[in-house]
Amino acid sequence: MSGAHETGRFTNIGPNEVDHVTTNTEAAEIVGRMLADLRAHPTEWENHTLERFLDALESSLKSLPWLYRNRGEDFPDQPTWKQFAEALIMATGRE
């Protein structure tokens, strides 16, 4: 980040890349890719500290039903590994 008004970015994992996540192993692979991206670019994420990430994760988890509604999708009654991965990715760049 070079400018005073620039903000950080999300992890380098696109939202469509979590569509296939149905197991804990696939979710773990997403987390591993997130970790590799953070290590390669330690200050580029909007929420690159644990405190900022956890704050954004809380907000991301709370907003998942609205995300699904905005996409015209039903929010599942039971949590899924896909939702977990989506929330983790959202938390990397959520302001």
Residue, then its C-alpha position, 0 to 999 in steps of 0.5 A: m500500500s503506497g497511498a494514505h487512502e489506500t486500503g488493504r486487499f482480500t486474500n488472493i482467493g476468489p469467491n468462486e474458488v470456495d464453491h467446491v468446498t464441502t469437507n473439512t479437508e477442502a476448507a483446510e486447503i483454503v486456509g493453507r492458501m490463505l496462510a501462504d498468501l499472507r506470508a508472501h504479502p504480510t502487510e497487504w491484507e486489510n486485516h493482517t493482524l490477528e486482532r483485526f482479522l478476528d474482528a472482521l471474522e465476527s462481522s463476516l459470520k454475522s453478515l453471511p445471511w445477507l450475503y446469500r440473500n444479495r446473491g439470491e440464494d437461500f442461507p442453509d439452516q445448517p452451517t457448511w464448510k463452504q460458509f466457513a471458507e467464505a467467512l474466512i476469506m471475507a474477514t481478510g479484507r472486510e473493513 
